[in-house]
């Protein structure tokens, strides 16, 4: 049986931390930034941790 492939989209969007959690970027920081406040854009710039409810699905996509 051939090897399972990871989902390329998930591979590009998520990164595993040292503790086994998954890092993700915030949405709404790609375009149309002129109408968003500096504070909002600054807060969207930081990475976030994937919620526990979604972690199982994302790990399955990454074949962890």
PDBQT receptor file of N, H, CA, C and O in Angstrom, charges set to zero:
ATOM      1  N   UNK A   1       0.843  -1.180   0.000  1.00  0.00    +0.000 N 
ATOM      2  CA  UNK A   1       0.000   0.000   0.000  1.00  0.00    +0.000 C 
ATOM      3  C   UNK A   1       0.892   1.248   0.000  1.00  0.00    +0.000 C 
ATOM      4  O   UNK A   1       1.881   1.290   0.731  1.00  0.00    +0.000 OA
ATOM      5  N   UNK A   2       0.557   2.270  -0.813  1.00  0.00    +0.000 N 
ATOM      6  H   UNK A   2      -0.247   2.236  -1.407  1.00  0.00    +0.000 HD
ATOM      7  CA  UNK A   2       1.420   3.457  -0.877  1.00  0.00    +0.000 C 
ATOM      8  C   UNK A   2       1.334   4.296   0.393  1.00  0.00    +0.000 C 
ATOM      9  O   UNK A   2       0.401   4.170   1.186  1.00  0.00    +0.000 OA
ATOM     10  N   UNK A   3       2.332   5.152   0.560  1.00  0.00    +0.000 N 
ATOM     11  H   UNK A   3       3.090   5.254  -0.085  1.00  0.00    +0.000 HD
ATOM     12  CA  UNK A   3       2.357   6.032   1.734  1.00  0.00    +0.000 C 
ATOM     13  C   UNK A   3       1.241   7.057   1.645  1.00  0.00    +0.000 C 
ATOM     14  O   UNK A   3       0.829   7.455   0.556  1.00  0.00    +0.000 OA
ATOM     15  N   UNK A   4       0.754   7.482   2.816  1.00  0.00    +0.000 N 
ATOM     16  H   UNK A   4       1.089   7.159   3.701  1.00  0.00    +0.000 HD
ATOM     17  CA  UNK A   4      -0.263   8.530   2.869  1.00  0.00    +0.000 C 
ATOM     18  C   UNK A   4       0.414   9.878   2.661  1.00  0.00    +0.000 C 
ATOM     19  O   UNK A   4       1.497  10.119   3.195  1.00  0.00    +0.000 OA
ATOM     20  N   UNK A   5      -0.205  10.741   1.902  1.00  0.00    +0.000 N 
ATOM     21  H   UNK A   5      -1.085  10.545   1.468  1.00  0.00    +0.000 HD
ATOM     22  CA  UNK A   5       0.340  12.080   1.687  1.00  0.00    +0.000 C 
ATOM     23  C   UNK A   5      -0.290  13.063   2.658  1.00  0.00    +0.000 C 
ATOM     24  O   UNK A   5      -1.475  12.968   2.977  1.00  0.00    +0.000 OA
ATOM     25  N   UNK A   6       0.523  14.019   3.128  1.00  0.00    +0.000 N 
ATOM     26  H   UNK A   6       1.486  14.096   2.870  1.00  0.00    +0.000 HD
ATOM     27  CA  UNK A   6      -0.030  15.071   3.969  1.00  0.00    +0.000 C 
ATOM     28  C   UNK A   6      -0.782  16.049   3.082  1.00  0.00    +0.000 C 
ATOM     29  O   UNK A   6      -0.495  16.162   1.890  1.00  0.00    +0.000 OA
ATOM     30  N   UNK A   7      -1.744  16.754   3.661  1.00  0.00    +0.000 N 
ATOM     31  H   UNK A   7      -1.978  16.662   4.629  1.00  0.00    +0.000 HD
ATOM     32  CA  UNK A   7      -2.468  17.779   2.914  1.00  0.00    +0.000 C 
ATOM     33  C   UNK A   7      -1.538  18.964   2.723  1.00  0.00    +0.000 C 
ATOM     34  O   UNK A   7      -1.054  19.536   3.700  1.00  0.00    +0.000 OA
ATOM     35  N   UNK A   8      -1.283  19.341   1.474  1.00  0.00    +0.000 N 
ATOM     36  H   UNK A   8      -1.677  18.877   0.681  1.00  0.00    +0.000 HD
ATOM     37  CA  UNK A   8      -0.350  20.430   1.185  1.00  0.00    +0.000 C 
ATOM     38  C   UNK A   8      -0.816  21.746   1.792  1.00  0.00    +0.000 C 
ATOM     39  O   UNK A   8       0.007  22.545   2.240  1.00  0.00    +0.000 OA
ATOM     40  N   UNK A   9      -2.122  21.983   1.814  1.00  0.00    +0.000 N 
ATOM     41  H   UNK A   9      -2.791  21.334   1.450  1.00  0.00    +0.000 HD
ATOM     42  CA  UNK A   9      -2.649  23.229   2.386  1.00  0.00    +0.000 C 
ATOM     43  C   UNK A   9      -2.336  23.308   3.875  1.00  0.00    +0.000 C 
ATOM     44  O   UNK A   9      -1.940  24.364   4.367  1.00  0.00    +0.000 OA
ATOM     45  N   UNK A  10      -2.509  22.206   4.594  1.00  0.00    +0.000 N 
ATOM     46  H   UNK A  10      -2.831  21.348   4.194  1.00  0.00    +0.000 HD
ATOM     47  CA  UNK A  10      -2.233  22.184   6.028  1.00  0.00    +0.000 C 
ATOM     48  C   UNK A  10      -0.740  22.328   6.293  1.00  0.00    +0.000 C 
ATOM     49  O   UNK A  10      -0.334  22.984   7.252  1.00  0.00    +0.000 OA
ATOM     50  N   UNK A  11       0.067  21.720   5.450  1.00  0.00    +0.000 N 
ATOM     51  H   UNK A  11      -0.262  21.187   4.671  1.00  0.00    +0.000 HD
ATOM     52  CA  UNK A  11       1.522  21.785   5.600  1.00  0.00    +0.000 C 
ATOM     53  C   UNK A  11       2.013  23.226   5.509  1.00  0.00    +0.000 C 
ATOM     54  O   UNK A  11       2.965  23.608   6.189  1.00  0.00    +0.000 OA
ATOM     55  N   UNK A  12       1.358  24.023   4.663  1.00  0.00    +0.000 N 
ATOM     56  H   UNK A  12       0.585  23.713   4.110  1.00  0.00    +0.000 HD
ATOM     57  CA  UNK A  12       1.748  25.418   4.470  1.00  0.00    +0.000 C 
ATOM     58  C   UNK A  12       1.214  26.334   5.570  1.00  0.00    +0.000 C 
ATOM     59  O   UNK A  12       1.795  27.391   5.817  1.00  0.00    +0.000 OA
ATOM     60  N   UNK A  13       0.126  25.957   6.234  1.00  0.00    +0.000 N 
ATOM     61  H   UNK A  13      -0.346  25.098   6.033  1.00  0.00    +0.000 HD
ATOM     62  CA  UNK A  13      -0.556  26.868   7.156  1.00  0.00    +0.000 C 
ATOM     63  C   UNK A  13      -0.272  26.624   8.628  1.00  0.00    +0.000 C 
ATOM     64  O   UNK A  13      -0.478  27.520   9.447  1.00  0.00    +0.000 OA
ATOM     65  N   UNK A  14       0.198  25.432   8.987  1.00  0.00    +0.000 N 
ATOM     66  H   UNK A  14       0.366  24.704   8.322  1.00  0.00    +0.000 HD
ATOM     67  CA  UNK A  14       0.380  25.099  10.390  1.00  0.00    +0.000 C 
ATOM     68  C   UNK A  14       1.816  24.673  10.660  1.00  0.00    +0.000 C 
ATOM     69  O   UNK A  14       2.491  24.112   9.797  1.00  0.00    +0.000 OA
ATOM     70  N   UNK A  15       2.269  24.956  11.887  1.00  0.00    +0.000 N 
ATOM     71  H   UNK A  15       1.721  25.412  12.588  1.00  0.00    +0.000 HD
ATOM     72  CA  UNK A  15       3.620  24.595  12.304  1.00  0.00    +0.000 C 
ATOM     73  C   UNK A  15       3.534  24.010  13.703  1.00  0.00    +0.000 C 
ATOM     74  O   UNK A  15       2.795  24.518  14.547  1.00  0.00    +0.000 OA
ATOM     75  N   UNK A  16       4.288  22.942  13.955  1.00  0.00    +0.000 N 
ATOM     76  H   UNK A  16       4.888  22.529  13.269  1.00  0.00    +0.000 HD
ATOM     77  CA  UNK A  16       4.237  22.274  15.247  1.00  0.00    +0.000 C 
ATOM     78  C   UNK A  16       5.243  22.932  16.187  1.00  0.00    +0.000 C 
ATOM     79  O   UNK A  16       6.392  23.164  15.811  1.00  0.00    +0.000 OA
ATOM     80  N   UNK A  17       4.805  23.232  17.415  1.00  0.00    +0.000 N 
ATOM     81  H   UNK A  17       3.872  23.043  17.721  1.00  0.00    +0.000 HD
ATOM     82  CA  UNK A  17       5.688  23.823  18.424  1.00  0.00    +0.000 C 
ATOM     83  C   UNK A  17       6.454  22.707  19.134  1.00  0.00    +0.000 C 
ATOM     84  O   UNK A  17       6.190  21.524  18.919  1.00  0.00    +0.000 OA
ATOM     85  N   UNK A  18       7.392  23.096  19.972  1.00  0.00    +0.000 N 
ATOM     86  H   UNK A  18       7.606  24.057  20.147  1.00  0.00    +0.000 HD
ATOM     87  CA  UNK A  18       8.180  22.123  20.709  1.00  0.00    +0.000 C 
ATOM     88  C   UNK A  18       7.344  21.274  21.643  1.00  0.00    +0.000 C 
ATOM     89  O   UNK A  18       7.653  20.104  21.870  1.00  0.00    +0.000 OA
ATOM     90  N   UNK A  19       6.282  21.860  22.190  1.00  0.00    +0.000 N 
ATOM     91  H   UNK A  19       6.031  22.810  22.006  1.00  0.00    +0.000 HD
ATOM     92  CA  UNK A  19       5.409  21.138  23.114  1.00  0.00    +0.000 C 
ATOM     93  C   UNK A  19       4.344  20.301  22.435  1.00  0.00    +0.000 C 
ATOM     94  O   UNK A  19       3.533  19.668  23.111  1.00  0.00    +0.000 OA
ATOM     95  N   UNK A  20       4.330  20.286  21.100  1.00  0.00    +0.000 N 
ATOM     96  H   UNK A  20       4.988  20.800  20.551  1.00  0.00    +0.000 HD
ATOM     97  CA  UNK A  20       3.360  19.471  20.369  1.00  0.00    +0.000 C 
ATOM     98  C   UNK A  20       2.094  20.203  19.981  1.00  0.00    +0.000 C 
ATOM     99  O   UNK A  20       1.196  19.608  19.384  1.00  0.00    +0.000 OA
ATOM    100  N   UNK A  21       2.005  21.479  20.307  1.00  0.00    +0.000 N 
ATOM    101  H   UNK A  21       2.735  21.962  20.791  1.00  0.00    +0.000 HD
ATOM    102  CA  UNK A  21       0.840  22.258  19.894  1.00  0.00    +0.000 C 
ATOM    103  C   UNK A  21       1.024  22.721  18.453  1.00  0.00    +0.000 C 
ATOM    104  O   UNK A  21       2.102  22.564  17.879  1.00  0.00    +0.000 OA
ATOM    105  N   UNK A  22      -0.018  23.286  17.875  1.00  0.00    +0.000 N 
ATOM    106  H   UNK A  22      -0.893  23.413  18.341  1.00  0.00    +0.000 HD
ATOM    107  CA  UNK A  22       0.034  23.742  16.493  1.00  0.00    +0.000 C 
ATOM    108  C   UNK A  22      -0.125  25.256  16.433  1.00  0.00    +0.000 C 
ATOM    109  O   UNK A  22      -1.053  25.818  17.015  1.00  0.00    +0.000 OA
ATOM    110  N   UNK A  23       0.793  25.908  15.723  1.00  0.00    +0.000 N 
ATOM    111  H   UNK A  23       1.548  25.452  15.250  1.00  0.00    +0.000 HD
ATOM    112  CA  UNK A  23       0.727  27.356  15.550  1.00  0.00    +0.000 C 
ATOM    113  C   UNK A  23      -0.015  27.655  14.256  1.00  0.00    +0.000 C 
ATOM    114  O   UNK A  23       0.065  26.902  13.285  1.00  0.00    +0.000 OA
ATOM    115  N   UNK A  24      -0.746  28.781  14.264  1.00  0.00    +0.000 N 
ATOM    116  H   UNK A  24      -0.811  29.392  15.053  1.00  0.00    +0.000 HD
ATOM    117  CA  UNK A  24      -1.446  29.221  13.069  1.00  0.00    +0.000 C 
ATOM    118  C   UNK A  24      -1.365  30.734  12.986  1.00  0.00    +0.000 C 
ATOM    119  O   UNK A  24      -1.054  31.399  13.974  1.00  0.00    +0.000 OA
ATOM    120  N   UNK A  25      -1.643  31.275  11.818  1.00  0.00    +0.000 N 
ATOM    121  H   UNK A  25      -1.897  30.735  11.016  1.00  0.00    +0.000 HD
ATOM    122  CA  UNK A  25      -1.685  32.720  11.651  1.00  0.00    +0.000 C 
ATOM    123  C   UNK A  25      -3.130  33.188  11.733  1.00  0.00    +0.000 C 
ATOM    124  O   UNK A  25      -4.058  32.405  11.533  1.00  0.00    +0.000 OA
ATOM    125  N   UNK A  26      -3.310  34.456  12.025  1.00  0.00    +0.000 N 
ATOM    126  H   UNK A  26      -2.555  35.092  12.187  1.00  0.00    +0.000 HD
ATOM    127  CA  UNK A  26      -4.643  35.034  12.066  1.00  0.00    +0.000 C 
ATOM    128  C   UNK A  26      -5.143  35.337  10.659  1.00  0.00    +0.000 C 
ATOM    129  O   UNK A  26      -4.356  35.602   9.750  1.00  0.00    +0.000 OA
ATOM    130  N   UNK A  27      -6.452  35.296  10.493  1.00  0.00    +0.000 N 
ATOM    131  H   UNK A  27      -7.092  35.081  11.231  1.00  0.00    +0.000 HD
ATOM    132  CA  UNK A  27      -7.075  35.682   9.238  1.00  0.00    +0.000 C 
ATOM    133  C   UNK A  27      -7.238  37.206   9.194  1.00  0.00    +0.000 C 
ATOM    134  O   UNK A  27      -6.964  37.886  10.183  1.00  0.00    +0.000 OA
ATOM    135  N   UNK A  28      -7.669  37.728   8.088  1.00  0.00    +0.000 N 
ATOM    136  H   UNK A  28      -7.892  37.176   7.285  1.00  0.00    +0.000 HD
ATOM    137  CA  UNK A  28      -7.985  39.153   7.883  1.00  0.00    +0.000 C 
ATOM    138  C   UNK A  28      -6.749  40.054   7.939  1.00  0.00    +0.000 C 
ATOM    139  O   UNK A  28      -6.850  41.231   8.286  1.00  0.00    +0.000 OA
ATOM    140  N   UNK A  29      -5.590  39.502   7.598  1.00  0.00    +0.000 N 
ATOM    141  H   UNK A  29      -5.508  38.546   7.316  1.00  0.00    +0.000 HD
ATOM    142  CA  UNK A  29      -4.391  40.340   7.597  1.00  0.00    +0.000 C 
ATOM    143  C   UNK A  29      -3.712  40.298   6.228  1.00  0.00    +0.000 C 
ATOM    144  O   UNK A  29      -2.521  40.590   6.112  1.00  0.00    +0.000 OA
ATOM    145  N   UNK A  30      -4.469  39.936   5.195  1.00  0.00    +0.000 N 
ATOM    146  H   UNK A  30      -5.436  39.698   5.289  1.00  0.00    +0.000 HD
ATOM    147  CA  UNK A  30      -3.877  39.769   3.879  1.00  0.00    +0.000 C 
ATOM    148  C   UNK A  30      -4.043  40.963   2.958  1.00  0.00    +0.000 C 
ATOM    149  O   UNK A  30      -3.123  41.304   2.215  1.00  0.00    +0.000 OA
ATOM    150  N   UNK A  31      -5.192  41.596   2.998  1.00  0.00    +0.000 N 
ATOM    151  H   UNK A  31      -5.939  41.319   3.602  1.00  0.00    +0.000 HD
ATOM    152  CA  UNK A  31      -5.460  42.729   2.112  1.00  0.00    +0.000 C 
ATOM    153  C   UNK A  31      -6.566  43.586   2.711  1.00  0.00    +0.000 C 
ATOM    154  O   UNK A  31      -7.143  43.240   3.742  1.00  0.00    +0.000 OA
ATOM    155  N   UNK A  32      -6.855  44.698   2.062  1.00  0.00    +0.000 N 
ATOM    156  H   UNK A  32      -6.386  44.979   1.224  1.00  0.00    +0.000 HD
ATOM    157  CA  UNK A  32      -7.805  45.711   2.547  1.00  0.00    +0.000 C 
ATOM    158  C   UNK A  32      -7.401  46.146   3.965  1.00  0.00    +0.000 C 
ATOM    159  O   UNK A  32      -8.208  46.105   4.894  1.00  0.00    +0.000 OA
ATOM    160  N   UNK A  33      -6.153  46.557   4.107  1.00  0.00    +0.000 N 
ATOM    161  H   UNK A  33      -5.498  46.591   3.352  1.00  0.00    +0.000 HD
ATOM    162  CA  UNK A  33      -5.638  46.921   5.420  1.00  0.00    +0.000 C 
ATOM    163  C   UNK A  33      -5.810  48.399   5.735  1.00  0.00    +0.000 C 
ATOM    164  O   UNK A  33      -5.583  48.812   6.872  1.00  0.00    +0.000 OA
ATOM    165  N   UNK A  34      -6.206  49.207   4.754  1.00  0.00    +0.000 N 
ATOM    166  H   UNK A  34      -6.390  48.872   3.830  1.00  0.00    +0.000 HD
ATOM    167  CA  UNK A  34      -6.291  50.650   4.980  1.00  0.00    +0.000 C 
ATOM    168  C   UNK A  34      -7.400  51.019   5.952  1.00  0.00    +0.000 C 
ATOM    169  O   UNK A  34      -7.256  51.978   6.711  1.00  0.00    +0.000 OA
ATOM    170  N   UNK A  35      -8.480  50.296   5.945  1.00  0.00    +0.000 N 
ATOM    171  H   UNK A  35      -8.597  49.517   5.329  1.00  0.00    +0.000 HD
ATOM    172  CA  UNK A  35      -9.602  50.639   6.824  1.00  0.00    +0.000 C 
ATOM    173  C   UNK A  35      -9.483  50.016   8.211  1.00  0.00    +0.000 C 
ATOM    174  O   UNK A  35     -10.293  50.319   9.087  1.00  0.00    +0.000 OA
ATOM    175  N   UNK A  36      -8.501  49.160   8.429  1.00  0.00    +0.000 N 
ATOM    176  H   UNK A  36      -7.843  48.914   7.717  1.00  0.00    +0.000 HD
ATOM    177  CA  UNK A  36      -8.317  48.534   9.735  1.00  0.00    +0.000 C 
ATOM    178  C   UNK A  36      -7.370  49.369  10.591  1.00  0.00    +0.000 C 
ATOM    179  O   UNK A  36      -6.403  49.941  10.089  1.00  0.00    +0.000 OA
ATOM    180  N   UNK A  37      -7.658  49.429  11.875  1.00  0.00    +0.000 N 
ATOM    181  H   UNK A  37      -8.444  48.964  12.282  1.00  0.00    +0.000 HD
ATOM    182  CA  UNK A  37      -6.851  50.247  12.783  1.00  0.00    +0.000 C 
ATOM    183  C   UNK A  37      -5.471  49.613  12.990  1.00  0.00    +0.000 C 
ATOM    184  O   UNK A  37      -5.279  48.420  12.757  1.00  0.00    +0.000 OA
ATOM    185  N   UNK A  38      -4.526  50.430  13.426  1.00  0.00    +0.000 N 
ATOM    186  H   UNK A  38      -4.682  51.400  13.615  1.00  0.00    +0.000 HD
ATOM    187  CA  UNK A  38      -3.170  49.951  13.683  1.00  0.00    +0.000 C 
ATOM    188  C   UNK A  38      -3.180  48.871  14.761  1.00  0.00    +0.000 C 
ATOM    189  O   UNK A  38      -2.469  47.872  14.653  1.00  0.00    +0.000 OA
ATOM    190  N   UNK A  39      -3.988  49.073  15.799  1.00  0.00    +0.000 N 
ATOM    191  H   UNK A  39      -4.565  49.885  15.887  1.00  0.00    +0.000 HD
ATOM    192  CA  UNK A  39      -4.068  48.106  16.885  1.00  0.00    +0.000 C 
ATOM    193  C   UNK A  39      -4.586  46.758  16.386  1.00  0.00    +0.000 C 
ATOM    194  O   UNK A  39      -4.063  45.706  16.757  1.00  0.00    +0.000 OA
ATOM    195  N   UNK A  40      -5.608  46.800  15.551  1.00  0.00    +0.000 N 
ATOM    196  H   UNK A  40      -6.032  47.654  15.250  1.00  0.00    +0.000 HD
ATOM    197  CA  UNK A  40      -6.195  45.568  15.013  1.00  0.00    +0.000 C 
ATOM    198  C   UNK A  40      -5.188  44.822  14.145  1.00  0.00    +0.000 C 
ATOM    199  O   UNK A  40      -5.047  43.604  14.246  1.00  0.00    +0.000 OA
ATOM    200  N   UNK A  41      -4.487  45.572  13.286  1.00  0.00    +0.000 N 
ATOM    201  H   UNK A  41      -4.602  46.562  13.204  1.00  0.00    +0.000 HD
ATOM    202  CA  UNK A  41      -3.492  44.944  12.411  1.00  0.00    +0.000 C 
ATOM    203  C   UNK A  41      -2.328  44.382  13.217  1.00  0.00    +0.000 C 
ATOM    204  O   UNK A  41      -1.811  43.311  12.895  1.00  0.00    +0.000 OA
ATOM    205  N   UNK A  42      -1.914  45.086  14.251  1.00  0.00    +0.000 N 
ATOM    206  H   UNK A  42      -2.334  45.955  14.512  1.00  0.00    +0.000 HD
ATOM    207  CA  UNK A  42      -0.813  44.637  15.100  1.00  0.00    +0.000 C 
ATOM    208  C   UNK A  42      -1.187  43.342  15.819  1.00  0.00    +0.000 C 
ATOM    209  O   UNK A  42      -0.369  42.428  15.919  1.00  0.00    +0.000 OA
ATOM    210  N   UNK A  43      -2.411  43.263  16.315  1.00  0.00    +0.000 N 
ATOM    211  H   UNK A  43      -3.076  44.006  16.233  1.00  0.00    +0.000 HD
ATOM    212  CA  UNK A  43      -2.853  42.060  17.006  1.00  0.00    +0.000 C 
ATOM    213  C   UNK A  43      -3.011  40.872  16.063  1.00  0.00    +0.000 C 
ATOM    214  O   UNK A  43      -2.823  39.727  16.475  1.00  0.00    +0.000 OA
ATOM    215  N   UNK A  44      -3.351  41.128  14.812  1.00  0.00    +0.000 N 
ATOM    216  H   UNK A  44      -3.503  42.058  14.476  1.00  0.00    +0.000 HD
ATOM    217  CA  UNK A  44      -3.479  40.058  13.827  1.00  0.00    +0.000 C 
ATOM    218  C   UNK A  44      -2.117  39.539  13.372  1.00  0.00    +0.000 C 
ATOM    219  O   UNK A  44      -2.018  38.452  12.803  1.00  0.00    +0.000 OA
ATOM    220  N   UNK A  45      -1.070  40.321  13.624  1.00  0.00    +0.000 N 
ATOM    221  H   UNK A  45      -1.150  41.204  14.086  1.00  0.00    +0.000 HD
ATOM    222  CA  UNK A  45       0.269  39.970  13.165  1.00  0.00    +0.000 C 
ATOM    223  C   UNK A  45       0.858  38.797  13.947  1.00  0.00    +0.000 C 
ATOM    224  O   UNK A  45       1.679  38.051  13.414  1.00  0.00    +0.000 OA
ATOM    225  N   UNK A  46       0.445  38.625  15.213  1.00  0.00    +0.000 N 
ATOM    226  H   UNK A  46      -0.222  39.231  15.646  1.00  0.00    +0.000 HD
ATOM    227  CA  UNK A  46       1.008  37.567  16.055  1.00  0.00    +0.000 C 
ATOM    228  C   UNK A  46       0.412  36.211  15.683  1.00  0.00    +0.000 C 
ATOM    229  O   UNK A  46      -0.694  36.128  15.149  1.00  0.00    +0.000 OA
ATOM    230  N   UNK A  47       1.160  35.158  15.973  1.00  0.00    +0.000 N 
ATOM    231  H   UNK A  47       2.058  35.225  16.407  1.00  0.00    +0.000 HD
ATOM    232  CA  UNK A  47       0.641  33.815  15.728  1.00  0.00    +0.000 C 
ATOM    233  C   UNK A  47      -0.260  33.399  16.882  1.00  0.00    +0.000 C 
ATOM    234  O   UNK A  47      -0.218  33.988  17.962  1.00  0.00    +0.000 OA
ATOM    235  N   UNK A  48      -1.062  32.391  16.643  1.00  0.00    +0.000 N 
ATOM    236  H   UNK A  48      -1.096  31.912  15.766  1.00  0.00    +0.000 HD
ATOM    237  CA  UNK A  48      -1.981  31.868  17.654  1.00  0.00    +0.000 C 
ATOM    238  C   UNK A  48      -1.830  30.352  17.716  1.00  0.00    +0.000 C 
ATOM    239  O   UNK A  48      -1.229  29.744  16.831  1.00  0.00    +0.000 OA
ATOM    240  N   UNK A  49      -2.373  29.757  18.754  1.00  0.00    +0.000 N 
ATOM    241  H   UNK A  49      -2.861  30.251  19.473  1.00  0.00    +0.000 HD
ATOM    242  CA  UNK A  49      -2.359  28.303  18.920  1.00  0.00    +0.000 C 
ATOM    243  C   UNK A  49      -3.717  27.760  18.478  1.00  0.00    +0.000 C 
ATOM    244  O   UNK A  49      -4.757  28.338  18.796  1.00  0.00    +0.000 OA
ATOM    245  N   UNK A  50      -3.700  26.656  17.751  1.00  0.00    +0.000 N 
ATOM    246  H   UNK A  50      -2.856  26.187  17.493  1.00  0.00    +0.000 HD
ATOM    247  CA  UNK A  50      -4.941  26.022  17.307  1.00  0.00    +0.000 C 
ATOM    248  C   UNK A  50      -5.703  25.529  18.527  1.00  0.00    +0.000 C 
ATOM    249  O   UNK A  50      -5.114  24.971  19.453  1.00  0.00    +0.000 OA
ATOM    250  N   UNK A  51      -7.010  25.735  18.523  1.00  0.00    +0.000 N 
ATOM    251  H   UNK A  51      -7.488  26.189  17.771  1.00  0.00    +0.000 HD
ATOM    252  CA  UNK A  51      -7.858  25.326  19.645  1.00  0.00    +0.000 C 
ATOM    253  C   UNK A  51      -7.871  23.800  19.775  1.00  0.00    +0.000 C 
ATOM    254  O   UNK A  51      -7.683  23.079  18.795  1.00  0.00    +0.000 OA
ATOM    255  N   UNK A  52      -8.093  23.328  20.989  1.00  0.00    +0.000 N 
ATOM    256  H   UNK A  52      -8.245  23.914  21.786  1.00  0.00    +0.000 HD
ATOM    257  CA  UNK A  52      -8.085  21.889  21.255  1.00  0.00    +0.000 C 
ATOM    258  C   UNK A  52      -9.156  21.151  20.454  1.00  0.00    +0.000 C 
ATOM    259  O   UNK A  52      -8.958  20.000  20.065  1.00  0.00    +0.000 OA
ATOM    260  N   UNK A  53     -10.282  21.807  20.210  1.00  0.00    +0.000 N 
ATOM    261  H   UNK A  53     -10.442  22.741  20.527  1.00  0.00    +0.000 HD
ATOM    262  CA  UNK A  53     -11.378  21.178  19.465  1.00  0.00    +0.000 C 
ATOM    263  C   UNK A  53     -10.975  20.910  18.016  1.00  0.00    +0.000 C 
ATOM    264  O   UNK A  53     -11.447  19.949  17.408  1.00  0.00    +0.000 OA
ATOM    265  N   UNK A  54     -10.103  21.760  17.461  1.00  0.00    +0.000 N 
ATOM    266  H   UNK A  54      -9.720  22.540  17.955  1.00  0.00    +0.000 HD
ATOM    267  CA  UNK A  54      -9.691  21.623  16.060  1.00  0.00    +0.000 C 
ATOM    268  C   UNK A  54      -8.361  20.888  15.913  1.00  0.00    +0.000 C 
ATOM    269  O   UNK A  54      -7.977  20.513  14.805  1.00  0.00    +0.000 OA
ATOM    270  N   UNK A  55      -7.670  20.687  17.010  1.00  0.00    +0.000 N 
ATOM    271  H   UNK A  55      -7.982  20.993  17.910  1.00  0.00    +0.000 HD
ATOM    272  CA  UNK A  55      -6.324  20.123  16.949  1.00  0.00    +0.000 C 
ATOM    273  C   UNK A  55      -6.305  18.725  16.338  1.00  0.00    +0.000 C 
ATOM    274  O   UNK A  55      -5.408  18.404  15.558  1.00  0.00    +0.000 OA
ATOM    275  N   UNK A  56      -7.282  17.895  16.684  1.00  0.00    +0.000 N 
ATOM    276  H   UNK A  56      -8.010  18.156  17.317  1.00  0.00    +0.000 HD
ATOM    277  CA  UNK A  56      -7.323  16.518  16.184  1.00  0.00    +0.000 C 
ATOM    278  C   UNK A  56      -7.441  16.496  14.660  1.00  0.00    +0.000 C 
ATOM    279  O   UNK A  56      -6.783  15.691  14.000  1.00  0.00    +0.000 OA
ATOM    280  N   UNK A  57      -8.270  17.370  14.102  1.00  0.00    +0.000 N 
ATOM    281  H   UNK A  57      -8.804  18.024  14.639  1.00  0.00    +0.000 HD
ATOM    282  CA  UNK A  57      -8.481  17.403  12.653  1.00  0.00    +0.000 C 
ATOM    283  C   UNK A  57      -7.228  17.864  11.941  1.00  0.00    +0.000 C 
ATOM    284  O   UNK A  57      -6.853  17.302  10.912  1.00  0.00    +0.000 OA
ATOM    285  N   UNK A  58      -6.574  18.887  12.482  1.00  0.00    +0.000 N 
ATOM    286  H   UNK A  58      -6.878  19.343  13.318  1.00  0.00    +0.000 HD
ATOM    287  CA  UNK A  58      -5.373  19.429  11.859  1.00  0.00    +0.000 C 
ATOM    288  C   UNK A  58      -4.234  18.416  11.929  1.00  0.00    +0.000 C 
ATOM    289  O   UNK A  58      -3.491  18.253  10.961  1.00  0.00    +0.000 OA
ATOM    290  N   UNK A  59      -4.092  17.737  13.060  1.00  0.00    +0.000 N 
ATOM    291  H   UNK A  59      -4.695  17.869  13.846  1.00  0.00    +0.000 HD
ATOM    292  CA  UNK A  59      -3.040  16.723  13.188  1.00  0.00    +0.000 C 
ATOM    293  C   UNK A  59      -3.277  15.574  12.220  1.00  0.00    +0.000 C 
ATOM    294  O   UNK A  59      -2.327  14.983  11.706  1.00  0.00    +0.000 OA
ATOM    295  N   UNK A  60      -4.533  15.262  11.974  1.00  0.00    +0.000 N 
ATOM    296  H   UNK A  60      -5.304  15.742  12.391  1.00  0.00    +0.000 HD
ATOM    297  CA  UNK A  60      -4.851  14.196  11.008  1.00  0.00    +0.000 C 
ATOM    298  C   UNK A  60      -4.460  14.627   9.598  1.00  0.00    +0.000 C 
ATOM    299  O   UNK A  60      -3.983  13.811   8.810  1.00  0.00    +0.000 OA
ATOM    300  N   UNK A  61      -4.661  15.907   9.274  1.00  0.00    +0.000 N 
ATOM    301  H   UNK A  61      -5.049  16.570   9.914  1.00  0.00    +0.000 HD
ATOM    302  CA  UNK A  61      -4.267  16.419   7.968  1.00  0.00    +0.000 C 
ATOM    303  C   UNK A  61      -2.745  16.399   7.796  1.00  0.00    +0.000 C 
ATOM    304  O   UNK A  61      -2.234  16.215   6.692  1.00  0.00    +0.000 OA
ATOM    305  N   UNK A  62      -2.030  16.592   8.918  1.00  0.00    +0.000 N 
ATOM    306  H   UNK A  62      -2.445  16.741   9.815  1.00  0.00    +0.000 HD
ATOM    307  CA  UNK A  62      -0.569  16.584   8.875  1.00  0.00    +0.000 C 
ATOM    308  C   UNK A  62       0.011  15.183   9.076  1.00  0.00    +0.000 C 
ATOM    309  O   UNK A  62       1.225  14.991   9.021  1.00  0.00    +0.000 OA
ATOM    310  N   UNK A  63      -0.861  14.219   9.306  1.00  0.00    +0.000 N 
ATOM    311  H   UNK A  63      -1.848  14.375   9.350  1.00  0.00    +0.000 HD
ATOM    312  CA  UNK A  63      -0.467  12.824   9.555  1.00  0.00    +0.000 C 
ATOM    313  C   UNK A  63       0.491  12.694  10.724  1.00  0.00    +0.000 C 
ATOM    314  O   UNK A  63       1.549  12.075  10.617  1.00  0.00    +0.000 OA
ATOM    315  N   UNK A  64       0.102  13.286  11.836  1.00  0.00    +0.000 N 
ATOM    316  H   UNK A  64      -0.758  13.789  11.923  1.00  0.00    +0.000 HD
ATOM    317  CA  UNK A  64       0.922  13.210  13.057  1.00  0.00    +0.000 C 
ATOM    318  C   UNK A  64       0.436  12.088  13.950  1.00  0.00    +0.000 C 
ATOM    319  O   UNK A  64       0.998  11.866  15.022  1.00  0.00    +0.000 OA
TER     320      UNK A  64
